[in-house]
Amino acid sequence: MTQQRAKLRTRVPARLAASAVLALSLTAGAVATSAPAATAAEMPCKPKVYYYVYKSSGVNFRTGAGTGYASKGILHKNDWGKKLATKGSWIKLKLGQKSKSGIAKGTTGWVSKSYVSDCTPMQLD
C-alpha cells in the first residue's frame, strides 16, 4: 500500500503540471488568434514596389543616391516606403508611414539597397 501512495504522489504533480501547460497553451492560442486586424499603416506586399528596412536600425535616409548626400533622418527596422527609382546600389523611397524617428509620411529619400528588401508573398496551399 505504501508503494501505491508513493506512485500516486509522484503522478499527481506531473498531471497537474501537464494540465497547467495545456491550459497556458490554450490561453496563449486564444490570445494569438484574437490579435487585431492589420492596420492601414502596415506595409502592403507588392514585390519590387514596396520595400522595408530589414537589416539594421539607424539607416540614413538621404537627399541623393550616395553617402556624399545629406541625411534627412534615420530609418529604423520595419520602416517602409514605395519604390520611386533606383540608381546603382541605391533606391529612392516615398515613406508609406511616419518613420519611427519621426520623418513624415510621404517624404522621399534614398537608402542603400543593402539595408532594404521588398516583401515576398507566401503561397499557402
C-alpha positions as CSV (number, residue, x, y, z in Angstrom):
1,M,0.0,0.0,0.0
2,T,2.9,2.4,0.7
3,Q,4.3,1.9,-2.8
4,Q,0.9,2.8,-4.3
5,R,0.8,6.0,-2.3
6,A,4.3,6.9,-3.4
7,K,3.4,6.4,-7.1
8,L,0.2,8.4,-6.6
9,R,2.2,11.2,-5.0
10,T,4.6,11.4,-8.0
11,R,1.8,11.1,-10.6
12,V,-0.5,13.9,-9.2
13,P,2.1,16.7,-9.5
14,A,3.1,15.5,-13.0
15,R,-0.6,15.5,-14.1
16,L,-1.2,18.9,-12.6
17,A,1.9,20.3,-14.4
18,A,0.7,18.8,-17.7
19,S,-2.8,20.3,-17.1
20,A,-1.3,23.7,-16.4
21,V,0.9,23.6,-19.5
22,L,-2.2,22.6,-21.6
23,A,-4.2,25.5,-20.1
24,L,-1.5,28.0,-20.8
25,S,-1.1,26.8,-24.4
26,L,-4.9,27.1,-25.0
27,T,-4.9,30.6,-23.4
28,A,-1.9,31.7,-25.5
29,G,-3.5,30.3,-28.6
30,A,-6.7,32.2,-27.9
31,V,-4.7,35.4,-27.3
32,A,-2.8,34.9,-30.5
33,T,-5.9,34.3,-32.6
34,S,-7.7,37.3,-31.2
35,A,-5.0,39.7,-32.3
36,P,-6.3,42.9,-34.0
37,A,-6.6,43.0,-37.8
38,A,-3.8,44.6,-39.8
39,T,-3.8,48.4,-39.7
40,A,-3.6,50.7,-42.7
41,A,-0.1,51.7,-41.6
42,E,1.3,48.2,-42.2
43,M,3.3,47.7,-45.4
44,P,1.4,46.4,-48.4
45,C,3.0,43.5,-50.1
46,K,3.8,44.0,-53.7
47,P,7.2,42.7,-54.7
48,K,9.5,45.2,-56.4
49,V,7.1,48.0,-55.4
50,Y,7.2,48.3,-51.6
51,Y,10.5,48.0,-49.6
52,Y,11.2,47.9,-45.9
53,V,14.3,48.3,-43.8
54,Y,15.2,44.9,-42.5
55,K,18.9,44.7,-41.8
56,S,19.6,47.3,-39.2
57,S,18.3,50.2,-37.2
58,G,19.8,53.6,-37.9
59,V,19.9,53.7,-41.7
60,N,20.4,57.1,-43.2
61,F,17.5,58.4,-45.4
62,R,19.4,60.7,-47.8
63,T,18.7,63.5,-50.2
64,G,20.6,61.8,-53.0
65,A,21.9,58.4,-54.1
66,G,25.2,58.2,-52.2
67,T,26.9,58.8,-48.9
68,G,28.0,62.2,-50.0
69,Y,24.4,63.5,-49.8
70,A,22.9,64.9,-46.6
71,S,20.8,62.7,-44.4
72,K,17.1,63.7,-43.9
73,G,17.0,61.5,-40.9
74,I,17.2,57.9,-39.7
75,L,15.1,54.9,-40.7
76,H,14.7,52.0,-38.4
77,K,13.9,48.4,-38.8
78,N,10.4,47.9,-40.4
79,D,10.1,51.5,-41.7
80,W,8.9,51.2,-45.3
81,G,8.1,53.0,-48.5
82,K,7.2,52.7,-52.1
83,K,10.0,52.5,-54.7
84,L,10.2,55.5,-56.9
85,A,13.5,55.0,-58.6
86,T,16.9,53.2,-58.4
87,K,20.4,54.4,-59.1
88,G,23.2,51.9,-58.8
89,S,23.1,50.4,-55.3
90,W,20.6,53.0,-54.1
91,I,16.8,53.0,-54.0
92,K,14.5,56.1,-53.8
93,L,11.6,55.6,-51.5
94,K,8.4,57.5,-50.6
95,L,7.6,56.7,-47.0
96,G,4.3,54.9,-46.5
97,Q,4.0,55.9,-42.9
98,K,5.7,58.2,-40.4
99,S,9.1,56.7,-39.6
100,K,9.9,55.6,-36.1
101,S,12.3,58.5,-35.9
102,G,9.6,61.0,-36.9
103,I,10.2,61.5,-40.7
104,A,6.8,62.4,-42.1
105,K,4.8,60.0,-44.3
106,G,5.2,60.8,-47.9
107,T,8.8,62.1,-47.5
108,T,11.1,60.9,-50.4
109,G,14.7,60.0,-49.9
110,W,17.4,57.5,-50.9
111,V,18.5,54.4,-49.0
112,S,21.3,51.9,-49.8
113,K,19.8,48.7,-51.2
114,S,21.9,46.7,-48.8
115,Y,19.6,47.7,-45.9
116,V,16.2,47.2,-47.6
117,S,14.2,44.3,-49.1
118,D,10.9,44.0,-50.9
119,C,8.2,41.8,-49.5
120,T,7.8,38.2,-50.5
121,P,4.3,37.0,-50.5
122,M,3.7,33.5,-49.2
123,Q,1.7,31.0,-51.1
124,L,-0.4,28.8,-48.8
125,D,-1.7,25.6,-50.3
